[in-house]
Amino acid sequence: MKSRLVVASVVLVVWTVAIASRLVQLQILDHELYKDRAERQQERRVELQAPRGMILDSRGRKLAVSVEVDSVWADPSQIEDARATANVLAKVLDLNAVELSKSLSKNREFVWVARQLDRPRAQSVRELKLKGVSFLKESKRYYPSRRLAAQILGFAGLDNSGLEGLEQGYDDVVSGRPVERKVLRDARRGTVLMPDISFREAEPGRDLHLTIDSWIQHLLESELAKALERTAAKSVSGIVIDPNSGAILAMSSLPDFDPNHFGDFSRSTRRNRVVMDAFEPGSTFKAITIAAALEANLVDPDDIIDCERGSLVVEGVRIKDHKSFDKLTFREVLSKSSNVGAIKTGLMVGKLGLYQQIDAFGFGKLTGVDLPGESPGLLRNAENWPRRATAYISFGQAISVTALHMVNAFAAVANGGTLYQPYVVAGIGHNGSYEDLHPAPRVLSRPITASTARTLGRMLESVVETGTGRRAAITGYRVAGKTGTAEKALPSGGYVQGKYVASFVGFAPARRAEIAAMIVIDEPNPAKGYHGGGVAAPVFSAVIAPTLLYLGVPPDEEGDGLWPDEGLIAEKNRSLRSRPDTEALADVVDLEANVEAIEEGELLPDLSGLTSRQAVVRLAEIGLKASLHGQGVVSRQSPPPGSSFDEASGRLELWLANETGR
């Protein structure tokens, strides 16, 4: 009996020691091991991207915002019939049922089903009450003005990262810190989202404040659209810039796209041709050749040059003019756009001198604009110029430029001789603060003196007053500029018969410039006109005339000879153009209301009684364009007020009438 008691005691002690040892091992020695294993079995972490910062125009109008939307995910381990579940989801979400069934059959515990759904489709999935199917909140990029400035803005993808345009170039600025969320599993292997125990709150990205003005941008796009239809061109492009700072006020290429549905459009429509596409400039480049001669004190505007009755032989090759000119002044060489006159001017300057002047204007290299994909164009070093290159480059062949290069060079002429770095991002906002990225314009070079700029500016005025650019004229303002009509060059050399690039580049008011702009019409239908003076110059006038009024630039007075001193920076309206409008920014976006507006469709406002300018501004703010008929104030609109946004198809017809005639 005693021995049995001893044995039992020993067994009990051994058992107790074993249990205690095991507990020590589990709870102390191997605690972290089993804790990690339990978390792996019970938890799933999902990284969700933070809301991106807003992108706003120069007056605080919202061009890009982030809204909270539902995304659907599934736990295949909970789904009993993957095929049946997939069929139901595929029907509601317009997905491939076979592919979805494969995903739901995988040996995994987290599978995305559909991301960033609109509210009606998310609600349809909720009503199905499918086992193993749950929701997560994600941030989705939305562009309230739709196509407006689309190629500048770019777009963000499903993973909330920027893919093109500013969204890509400033991705590290506008993207916030992602947030991790836990998905917990209970003892019955059920799942539940636990948003309240996220590791950290998502930190939204910083806001971009642009130099782009939505009103001017809308006007530019509207006029380009008319030109595209009128000329049946392959594409049309335009840029409006402040010549006194380099701030870009508007930039567009058509055809364009809607960044809210970027996948529905071809890659070519998403291309910002103003900064990416290089082309032979043709006669607009004659202004640079004349600038080189003026800067070298080789010519005077009223000096006479023999234009050889329209043709000239250079190293055995005959080069013809578009018309037969005899003797012209250098002023007339520019205004009448004589090839022969330009060639003789270029040869007078010489290869090295011409190259140095072209280089000083920034051609053949990047301007440094804060947009991705900029092309440097093509300018060979003078030592590598082929035979006759000096002659051809003198009138805009054998060199390629972008529209941004060309307008920036003319802006230097407009402001008295300073080449500024162009830019579209004025500053960065964050938590109520604002960092001005351009407290002063950035000088790239000073290619010409103020005296040369003044003289060349007067010569460019004659192009619009009496020469090939007469259709760029604006009532009440002096305009300086140059037309261009270039045959389309082949990458392999030579030119395409019957295909042209028509352009106009200029500035206004000519002697106190506030605006510089360029219009490019790529491959207009020759039957509808293809000369720069006929198809591009009128677009320039149609864009710049209202813009001058919009900016409050007073008309010229008779005998006005104002001209900026060399190095003087014009600060007129700079705070309005380049900094955020604090009053406009005070109206914070209600993201939930924004989501409802997206999904339910906006109702068209009543524009009756508004002036044409007020109506156009109002429509630009909501992403619509206007077709105006008549003068005065709005008396009728189609579709009528209260119609759904979609009925307008991006454009409203507005009929105007004088107050007495309504």
Solvent accessible surface area in square Angstrom, and as a share of the most:
residue,aa,sasa,rsa
1,M,175,0.78
2,K,163,0.69
3,S,77,0.50
4,R,166,0.61
5,L,121,0.60
6,V,80,0.46
7,V,91,0.52
8,A,58,0.45
9,S,50,0.32
10,V,82,0.47
11,V,89,0.51
12,L,109,0.54
13,V,90,0.51
14,V,91,0.52
15,W,150,0.53
16,T,70,0.41
17,V,86,0.49
18,A,54,0.42
19,I,77,0.39
20,A,48,0.37
21,S,62,0.40
22,R,112,0.41
23,L,84,0.42
24,V,67,0.38
25,Q,67,0.30
26,L,57,0.28
27,Q,116,0.52
28,I,121,0.61
29,L,132,0.66
30,D,35,0.18
31,H,86,0.39
32,E,107,0.48
33,L,90,0.45
34,Y,75,0.28
35,K,95,0.40
36,D,65,0.33
37,R,102,0.37
38,A,34,0.26
39,E,55,0.25
40,R,142,0.52
41,Q,114,0.51
42,Q,94,0.42
43,E,26,0.12
44,R,73,0.27
45,R,121,0.44
46,V,13,0.08
47,E,99,0.44
48,L,4,0.02
49,Q,65,0.29
50,A,2,0.02
51,P,43,0.27
52,R,6,0.02
53,G,3,0.03
54,M,47,0.21
55,I,0,0.00
56,L,0,0.00
57,D,0,0.00
58,S,2,0.01
59,R,46,0.17
60,G,2,0.02
61,R,42,0.16
62,K,43,0.18
63,L,3,0.01
64,A,0,0.00
65,V,1,0.01
66,S,5,0.03
67,V,3,0.02
68,E,77,0.35
69,V,11,0.06
70,D,15,0.08
71,S,0,0.00
72,V,0,0.00
73,W,2,0.01
74,A,0,0.00
75,D,1,0.00
76,P,11,0.07
77,S,56,0.36
78,Q,25,0.11
79,I,20,0.10
80,E,159,0.71
81,D,78,0.41
82,A,18,0.14
83,R,176,0.64
84,A,47,0.36
85,T,15,0.09
86,A,0,0.00
87,N,76,0.39
88,V,58,0.33
89,L,0,0.00
90,A,8,0.06
91,K,177,0.75
92,V,42,0.24
93,L,3,0.02
94,D,127,0.66
95,L,70,0.35
96,N,92,0.47
97,A,30,0.24
98,V,100,0.57
99,E,96,0.43
100,L,13,0.06
101,S,22,0.14
102,K,120,0.51
103,S,28,0.18
104,L,3,0.01
105,S,75,0.48
106,K,96,0.41
107,N,159,0.81
108,R,124,0.45
109,E,37,0.17
110,F,33,0.14
111,V,11,0.06
112,W,77,0.27
113,V,15,0.08
114,A,14,0.11
115,R,67,0.24
116,Q,21,0.09
117,L,4,0.02
118,D,55,0.29
119,R,97,0.36
120,P,76,0.48
121,R,91,0.33
122,A,1,0.01
123,Q,84,0.37
124,S,44,0.28
125,V,3,0.02
126,R,93,0.34
127,E,116,0.52
128,L,60,0.30
129,K,177,0.75
130,L,41,0.21
131,K,130,0.55
132,G,9,0.09
133,V,22,0.13
134,S,31,0.20
135,F,36,0.15
136,L,1,0.00
137,K,83,0.35
138,E,13,0.06
139,S,12,0.07
140,K,66,0.28
141,R,14,0.05
142,Y,16,0.06
143,Y,4,0.02
144,P,31,0.19
145,S,6,0.04
146,R,56,0.20
147,R,98,0.36
148,L,8,0.04
149,A,3,0.02
150,A,3,0.02
151,Q,14,0.06
152,I,1,0.01
153,L,2,0.01
154,G,2,0.02
155,F,5,0.02
156,A,10,0.08
157,G,10,0.09
158,L,104,0.52
159,D,76,0.39
160,N,8,0.04
161,S,36,0.23
162,G,10,0.10
163,L,75,0.37
164,E,32,0.14
165,G,9,0.09
166,L,0,0.00
167,E,0,0.00
168,Q,87,0.39
169,G,45,0.43
170,Y,36,0.14
171,D,39,0.20
172,D,117,0.61
173,V,16,0.09
174,V,0,0.00
175,S,37,0.24
176,G,18,0.18
177,R,127,0.46
178,P,34,0.21
179,V,8,0.05
180,E,51,0.23
181,R,52,0.19
182,K,34,0.14
183,V,2,0.01
184,L,42,0.21
185,R,21,0.08
186,D,74,0.39
187,A,109,0.85
188,R,213,0.78
189,R,126,0.46
190,G,19,0.18
191,T,34,0.20
192,V,80,0.46
193,L,45,0.22
194,M,53,0.24
195,P,65,0.41
196,D,114,0.59
197,I,66,0.33
198,S,25,0.16
199,F,104,0.43
200,R,92,0.34
201,E,146,0.66
202,A,33,0.26
203,E,74,0.33
204,P,74,0.47
205,G,10,0.10
206,R,88,0.32
207,D,31,0.16
208,L,0,0.00
209,H,8,0.03
210,L,1,0.00
211,T,0,0.00
212,I,1,0.00
213,D,6,0.03
214,S,3,0.02
215,W,8,0.03
216,I,1,0.00
217,Q,1,0.00
218,H,5,0.02
219,L,19,0.09
220,L,0,0.00
221,E,3,0.01
222,S,8,0.05
223,E,25,0.11
224,L,0,0.00
225,A,25,0.19
226,K,87,0.37
227,A,0,0.00
228,L,41,0.21
229,E,146,0.66
230,R,123,0.45
231,T,1,0.01
232,A,54,0.42
233,A,14,0.11
234,K,115,0.49
235,S,2,0.01
236,V,0,0.00
237,S,7,0.05
238,G,1,0.01
239,I,0,0.00
240,V,1,0.00
241,I,0,0.00
242,D,12,0.06
243,P,1,0.01
244,N,10,0.05
245,S,3,0.02
246,G,1,0.01
247,A,1,0.00
248,I,0,0.00
249,L,2,0.01
250,A,0,0.00
251,M,2,0.01
252,S,6,0.04
253,S,1,0.01
254,L,9,0.04
255,P,60,0.38
256,D,13,0.07
257,F,1,0.00
258,D,17,0.09
259,P,3,0.02
260,N,32,0.16
261,H,110,0.49
262,F,58,0.24
263,G,66,0.63
264,D,117,0.61
265,F,50,0.21
266,S,65,0.42
267,R,176,0.64
268,S,58,0.38
269,T,19,0.11
270,R,38,0.14
271,R,100,0.36
272,N,8,0.04
273,R,42,0.15
274,V,0,0.00
275,V,0,0.00
276,M,49,0.22
277,D,35,0.18
278,A,44,0.34
279,F,31,0.13
280,E,25,0.11
281,P,2,0.01
282,G,4,0.04
283,S,16,0.10
284,T,0,0.00
285,F,0,0.00
286,K,1,0.00
287,A,1,0.01
288,I,1,0.00
289,T,0,0.00
290,I,0,0.00
291,A,0,0.00
292,A,4,0.03
293,A,0,0.00
294,L,16,0.08
295,E,57,0.25
296,A,52,0.40
297,N,136,0.70
298,L,79,0.39
299,V,17,0.10
300,D,70,0.36
301,P,14,0.09
302,D,88,0.45
303,D,59,0.31
304,I,105,0.53
305,I,15,0.07
306,D,52,0.27
307,C,0,0.00
308,E,69,0.31
309,R,180,0.66
310,G,8,0.08
311,S,24,0.16
312,L,29,0.14
313,V,77,0.44
314,V,14,0.08
315,E,94,0.42
316,G,71,0.68
317,V,51,0.29
318,R,139,0.51
319,I,13,0.07
320,K,139,0.59
321,D,19,0.10
322,H,101,0.45
323,K,130,0.55
324,S,87,0.56
325,F,23,0.09
326,D,71,0.37
327,K,127,0.54
328,L,13,0.06
329,T,26,0.15
330,F,6,0.03
331,R,68,0.25
332,E,59,0.26
333,V,1,0.00
334,L,0,0.00
335,S,5,0.03
336,K,74,0.31
337,S,7,0.04
338,S,0,0.00
339,N,25,0.13
340,V,0,0.00
341,G,0,0.00
342,A,0,0.00
343,I,0,0.00
344,K,48,0.20
345,T,0,0.00
346,G,0,0.00
347,L,85,0.43
348,M,86,0.38
349,V,24,0.14
350,G,24,0.23
351,K,91,0.39
352,L,112,0.56
353,G,28,0.27
354,L,0,0.00
355,Y,41,0.15
356,Q,102,0.46
357,Q,13,0.06
358,I,0,0.00
359,D,47,0.24
360,A,32,0.25
361,F,4,0.02
362,G,10,0.10
363,F,1,0.00
364,G,29,0.28
365,K,91,0.39
366,L,105,0.52
367,T,8,0.05
368,G,38,0.37
369,V,10,0.06
370,D,34,0.18
371,L,13,0.07
372,P,39,0.25
373,G,51,0.49
374,E,26,0.12
375,S,23,0.15
376,P,57,0.36
377,G,16,0.16
378,L,89,0.44
379,L,28,0.14
380,R,108,0.39
381,N,70,0.36
382,A,5,0.04
383,E,154,0.69
384,N,102,0.52
385,W,22,0.08
386,P,72,0.45
387,R,171,0.63
388,R,68,0.25
389,A,3,0.03
390,T,16,0.09
391,A,1,0.00
392,Y,53,0.20
393,I,4,0.02
394,S,0,0.00
395,F,13,0.06
396,G,0,0.00
397,Q,29,0.13
398,A,37,0.28
399,I,2,0.01
400,S,20,0.13
401,V,1,0.00
402,T,0,0.00
403,A,2,0.02
404,L,0,0.00
405,H,3,0.01
406,M,0,0.00
407,V,0,0.00
408,N,5,0.03
409,A,0,0.00
410,F,1,0.01
411,A,4,0.03
412,A,0,0.00
413,V,2,0.01
414,A,1,0.00
415,N,7,0.04
416,G,1,0.01
417,G,3,0.03
418,T,5,0.03
419,L,4,0.02
420,Y,9,0.03
421,Q,33,0.15
422,P,0,0.00
423,Y,3,0.01
424,V,0,0.00
425,V,0,0.00
426,A,1,0.01
427,G,0,0.00
428,I,17,0.09
429,G,4,0.04
430,H,60,0.27
431,N,139,0.71
432,G,89,0.86
433,S,71,0.46
434,Y,69,0.26
435,E,93,0.42
436,D,38,0.20
437,L,39,0.19
438,H,10,0.04
439,P,100,0.63
440,A,60,0.47
441,P,18,0.11
442,R,119,0.43
443,V,69,0.40
444,L,74,0.37
445,S,34,0.22
446,R,129,0.47
447,P,11,0.07
448,I,5,0.02
449,T,58,0.34
450,A,11,0.08
451,S,67,0.43
452,T,12,0.07
453,A,0,0.00
454,R,94,0.34
455,T,41,0.24
456,L,0,0.00
457,G,1,0.01
458,R,59,0.21
459,M,0,0.00
460,L,0,0.00
461,E,4,0.02
462,S,13,0.08
463,V,0,0.00
464,V,6,0.03
465,E,106,0.47
466,T,92,0.54
467,G,6,0.06
468,T,48,0.28
469,G,0,0.00
470,R,141,0.51
471,R,148,0.54
472,A,0,0.00
473,A,56,0.43
474,I,15,0.08
475,T,137,0.79
476,G,40,0.39
477,Y,20,0.08
478,R,52,0.19
479,V,6,0.03
480,A,0,0.00
481,G,0,0.00
482,K,0,0.00
483,T,6,0.04
484,G,1,0.01
485,T,43,0.25
486,A,6,0.05
487,E,65,0.29
488,K,43,0.18
489,A,41,0.32
490,L,77,0.38
491,P,145,0.91
492,S,110,0.71
493,G,45,0.43
494,G,45,0.43
495,Y,79,0.30
496,V,38,0.22
497,Q,162,0.72
498,G,28,0.27
499,K,86,0.36
500,Y,35,0.13
501,V,7,0.04
502,A,0,0.00
503,S,1,0.00
504,F,0,0.00
505,V,0,0.00
506,G,0,0.00
507,F,0,0.00
508,A,0,0.00
509,P,0,0.00
510,A,1,0.00
511,R,48,0.18
512,R,40,0.15
513,A,6,0.04
514,E,10,0.04
515,I,0,0.00
516,A,0,0.00
517,A,1,0.01
518,M,0,0.00
519,I,2,0.01
520,V,11,0.07
521,I,0,0.00
522,D,22,0.11
523,E,34,0.15
524,P,2,0.01
525,N,56,0.29
526,P,65,0.41
527,A,97,0.75
528,K,109,0.46
529,G,28,0.27
530,Y,56,0.21
531,H,100,0.45
532,G,0,0.00
533,G,11,0.11
534,G,30,0.28
535,V,10,0.06
536,A,0,0.00
537,A,0,0.00
538,P,26,0.16
539,V,2,0.01
540,F,1,0.00
541,S,19,0.13
542,A,36,0.28
543,V,1,0.00
544,I,0,0.00
545,A,28,0.22
546,P,41,0.26
547,T,0,0.00
548,L,0,0.00
549,L,94,0.47
550,Y,30,0.11
551,L,13,0.06
552,G,57,0.54
553,V,9,0.05
554,P,83,0.52
555,P,75,0.47
556,D,30,0.15
557,E,132,0.59
558,E,174,0.78
559,G,66,0.63
560,D,22,0.11
561,G,47,0.45
562,L,110,0.55
563,W,34,0.12
564,P,26,0.16
565,D,103,0.54
566,E,103,0.46
567,G,37,0.36
568,L,104,0.52
569,I,50,0.26
570,A,25,0.19
571,E,100,0.45
572,K,123,0.52
573,N,60,0.31
574,R,24,0.09
575,S,74,0.48
576,L,73,0.36
577,R,9,0.03
578,S,6,0.04
579,R,89,0.33
580,P,20,0.13
581,D,51,0.26
582,T,103,0.60
583,E,148,0.67
584,A,35,0.27
585,L,49,0.24
586,A,78,0.60
587,D,102,0.53
588,V,119,0.68
589,V,32,0.18
590,D,88,0.46
591,L,66,0.33
592,E,87,0.39
593,A,51,0.39
594,N,25,0.13
595,V,6,0.03
596,E,71,0.32
597,A,38,0.29
598,I,58,0.29
599,E,41,0.18
600,E,137,0.61
601,G,26,0.25
602,E,48,0.22
603,L,125,0.62
604,L,5,0.03
605,P,28,0.18
606,D,91,0.47
607,L,1,0.01
608,S,54,0.35
609,G,36,0.35
610,L,53,0.27
611,T,56,0.33
612,S,35,0.23
613,R,103,0.38
614,Q,93,0.41
615,A,0,0.00
616,V,15,0.09
617,V,30,0.17
618,R,90,0.33
619,L,0,0.00
620,A,2,0.01
621,E,77,0.35
622,I,37,0.19
623,G,16,0.15
624,L,0,0.00
625,K,31,0.13
626,A,8,0.06
627,S,21,0.14
628,L,75,0.38
629,H,76,0.34
630,G,56,0.53
631,Q,146,0.65
632,G,33,0.32
633,V,17,0.10
634,V,1,0.00
635,S,47,0.30
636,R,138,0.50
637,Q,15,0.06
638,S,45,0.29
639,P,22,0.14
640,P,79,0.50
641,P,63,0.39
642,G,46,0.45
643,S,15,0.10
644,S,42,0.27
645,F,9,0.04
646,D,116,0.60
647,E,107,0.48
648,A,7,0.05
649,S,101,0.65
650,G,33,0.32
651,R,74,0.27
652,L,0,0.00
653,E,58,0.26
654,L,0,0.00
655,W,75,0.26
656,L,19,0.10
657,A,24,0.18
658,N,94,0.48
659,E,113,0.51
660,T,138,0.80
661,G,59,0.57
662,R,141,0.51
